[in-house]
Amino acid sequence: MGIFGTILVLALFICGFKITEAVLGSSPDFDFENYHEFPEIEHYVREAAWRNPSFVQLRQIGKSNEGRALVGVKIAREWPAFHLSVYFIDQLIRGYEVDPVITNYVNKLNIYVFPVLNPDGFIFSRTSKKSIIRQWRKNRAPANCTGYVNNKRRPMCCEGVDLNRNYDIAFKQTNYPFNNPCSDEFQGPFPFSEPESRAVRDFVLSPEINGKVHAMVSLHTHGQLFILPYNYHKQTYPEDYQELLGLAQQVSETIRALHGTEYRLGTAPDMLGAPATGGATDWIKKNTLIKYVYVIELPPELTTWFAFQMRAHHLLSTAKETWHGMKVVINRILIEYA
């Protein structure tokens, strides 16, 4: 199952800020009803910043194992999730100085969006129609030859680390499957062993945003789950869990009112029975001042077969309803902090 998916396929960071210059936003063309290759997504992000220098700034926070840039935008602010995050960027840019609600967001907040933080894994997943490749969730770290399959202890060489098990929180070096390089949940040899997870860690702790961010949302597929911290142990919660749950309920109700999509709410181990150690959002909630930290596992539900790549004609409607929910989060930040 795709709990937590790859790693922060969308990192939506929201913090307070004031912009002075008002201009009409210009967004590049992008077909939101079809999937795109990584170079097309990267080109969109870079061109969006180039077209709108007064309120959209390019941010590169590091490079992947294979040397690809980890890029996003500061808007002064698994495949479906990548495309939905681009839709969010598009809505913010196209709506600025056109839609008063969006204009207020941009004028009062910094919003950072990073559509693809595992570009190597994303590109690899597009190289074959075989399910084992199409559903690839790890990065492309060099082969580790201490792995095994089907509980056979004969050594096997397998590539990649699950970036969302690579953070320094409840990191388990002895527990299967997290210690098996041939598992799609392999946590890596040690915390922050991967350049992609180190890049996110260093960015959230950087002077640019450390202590200034109030919400972070990470999009993944699939399951229709609204996941709250903490996920490394059952019935383990932050002190402000009820506040986080209350906002999550408002978001899910807003999404349901639009198209009838029902989300389950809670922590992953409470909902699904199994803990997830080394998670990015758990580490961020524990080690930063970001209050509202969520993972959204997009539709369809877990019972749906081969749903990591929803049919393309569902992309736009899912993007619209999810963006509708994200505005509830943004509105809360405006009330509490702006």
N, C-alpha and C positions, 0 to 999 in steps of 0.2 A: 504494500500500500504506500501511498505517497505522502505520508505525514512529513511535513516540513519540506518535501520535494528536494530540490538541489540545495541552494543557499541564497536567501534574500533575493530571489529573482526580481522582486520589487522591494527596494528599501525606500519608503516614503517617510522622510524626516520633516517635521513641522516645527518651526520656532518663530518667535516674534521678531518684527523688523518693520521699517517704514521706508517706502520708496518715494522719490520726489518727482521723477519725470514720468509723464503719461504718454504712451504711444500705442498705436493700434498694432496688435500682434499679427505676425505673419508665420503661419505654420506650413511646413513642407507637405506635399501630397503624400498620403499613405492609405493604402487599402485595408481597412479594418475588418473586412469580411473574408480575408485570406491570410494564411500564414506567410511569414517572410524569413529569409535567411539572415544570419547574424550581420553580414556586411550591410544589408539594407536597414536593419535596426540601428546599427552604429551610425550609418550615414544620416538617418533621420535625426538622431540625437545631436550630432555635430552641426548639421545644417540648421536645426531649430535654434541653437545657440548663436550661430553665425548670422541668421536673419534678424535676431532680436537682441542685439547687444546691450540695449538699455535695461532689460529686465530678465534676460535669460543668460546664464553663465555656464560654460562647460566645466565639469569637474571630472578629473581623472584621479582615482585614488590608489592606483597600483596597476600591476600587470598579472596575467594568469601564468600558469606553468609554462604554456607554450608562447608566452610573450604578447598576448593580446591585451589591449587596453581595457581597464575596468572604468567605463565612462558613464556619467549621468549628467543631469543638469540641476542647477540651482535656479529656481524660479522665484524671484524676489517676491517671490519666493524665489521549467517544464514548459512548453510552447505557449499555451493560452495565457499564462501569467505574464510572459514577456510582452505579448501584444497588448494586454490590458494596461500595462504600465505606460506604454507608448500612447495609448488612448488618453490616459490622465494628463500627460504632457500636452497633448494636442488640445484637450479641452481648456486647459489653463491658458495656453497661448492664444487660441482662437477667441476665447471669451473675454480676453482682457480689453478693456475700453469698449466692449460691446455689451456684455452681460454684467449688470451691476453687482451681482453676487460674486462672480469670478473676479471682477475688478477689485472688489473689497478684499478678497483673499490675497491677491497679488500685492496690493498696496500695504497690507498689514502683516504679511507673513513671509518667511522664507520657506520654500517647499523644495526639498531635494528629491529627485526621482532617479533611481539607477535601474534601468530595465533589465540588464543582463550582467550578473556578477559571477557567472560561471560560463564564459563564452566558449571555452574549449569543450566542455561537456555538451553544451547546446549544439555546437557544430558537429560533434561526433554523433549525436543522436539523430542528425539529419542525413547520415551517410548510408543508411540501410532501412529496409522495411521490416527486418526481423525485430520481433518484440523486445528481445534482449538489448538491442541497440536503441530502438525507438524510445524505450522507457529508461534510458541511461540517466542516472541522477548524480553520479560522482563527477569530480573533475578529471583531468587526464594526467595525474601524477604518474611518474615512471613506475614500471612493474615492480611489485613486491613479491618475492618468491617464497613467502612463508604461508601462503593461502591454501585453502582446500575447499572442495565442494562435496555435498551430500555426506557430510560427516566423515569423509575418508581423509585420514591424516597424511596422505602422501602429498608432499609439497607441490603447489601449483603457483605459477606466476600470474598475477592479475594487476591491472592498472587501476588507478584512481582512488580518491578519498572522498567520502561523503562530507562535503564542506559543512553541513549542518550538524555534524557530530564532532567537529574538530575544534570546538571552543572549550575554554578551560573552565568547565563547570560540570561537576560529577563525572569527570572523564574516567572511563573504565578501561583499563588496559588488559583485563583478563576475561571479560564477559563476551560470549558469543551473542550476536554476530559482529559486535563492534570491534573485535580484535582480529577479524578474519579479512584479509585483503581481497578475497574473492566474494565477499558480501557487498551488496550495494549500500550497506550502512557502515562500511569500514570507517572507523574514526580517525585513522592515521596513526603514525608511530608515537606522536606526542601532541599536546595541545598547540594549536597555531603552527602546525608543521607546514601548512600550505600558504602560498603567497596570496591567494584570494581571501582566506579568512583573516590573515594578518592585515590585509589592506582595509577590510571593514573595521577590524579592531582599532587600527591606527586612526582611521577617519573619525569614528565616533568619540575617540579620546583626544582628538586634535583641538587646538585652541579655537578653530573656526566654529565648531558646533558643541563642544563639550560643555555641559551645563546650560545650554541654550535651547535644547530640543525638548519638545513636550509630547510628541507622539511619533511612533514608528510602526508602520504596517508592512508586513511581508506577505506577498501573494505566492501561492503554490497551487498545484493540482494533485489529486482531486479529493472529493469527499463531502463537500458542503459542510465544512466544519469551521467554526469560529474559535480559534485556539488561544487560550490565555496562559500566562505563566502561573506556576512552574511545571515543567514537563519531565524533569529528571526523576520524579518519585510521585507515587500516588498521594493524593490529599495533602499536597504541599503548595502553599500559596503565599504571595506577597501580602504585606499588611493591608494594602489598599485594594485587595482583590475585589471586594464588593463594588467599589467605584468603577474598576475596570469592567466588571461584569455588567453593571448598569448601563454603561455606554455601549458595550457590545450588544446588549439586548435592544437598545434603540436603533443601532445600525441594522441588526438582523430584521427588526420589524419594518424598517424603512424599505429594505430590499424585498421582503415578502410582499409588502403592499404594492410593489411595482409589477412583478410578474408571478408572484406566488412561490418563489424559491425559498425553501425552508432550510435554515442553517441550525445545526446543533452547536451548543455553546458549552465551553468548559475547558479543562486541561486535557491533553492527549491521553495520559494514563488513566484519568478518571473516566473518559468517554470510551476508550478503546482497550484499556486493561494493561497496556504495556508502556513502561517509561521510555523516554527518549533522552539519553544523556548527551552532553556536549553541544547543546543547541544554541544557535545564535541569539534568538530572542530571550532565552533564559539568561544567557551571559550578559546581554545588554541591560535587561531589567535589573540584574544583580549589581552591575558594575558602573552604571551611569545614573544620571538623574532623570532619564526619560520615564515619564509616568505611564502613558498609555502605550503599551507594547502588545501587538497582536500578530498572529499568523492567521491568514484566511486561506483555507483550502477550498478552491473554487469548485463549482459544479462540474460533473454530476456527482451523485452520491457514491459511496464506497461500493455499493452492490452492483454498480454498472461495470461491465467488462471493458477492459482496454480503454479507459477513459482519461488517460493522461493527455491525450490529444483529442479534445472534443472536436466534433465536426465543425468545419470552418464557418458554416452558416450560423452557428451559435455564438461566435466570437463577439460580434457587435452587441447583441442583446445582453450578453453576460457583462461586457465592458460597461454598458450603460447602467445596468442595475448596480454593479459594484461601485462605480463612480458616484451613483446616487447615495450609496451607503457611506462612502468616504467623505462626502460633504457633511455628514452628521459629525464625524470625527473633527473635521476642520472647524465646524461651527462651535463645537465644544471648546476647542483651543482658543478661538476668538473670544469666547465668553470668559474663560478662566485666566487668559494670559495677555491678550492683545490690548 
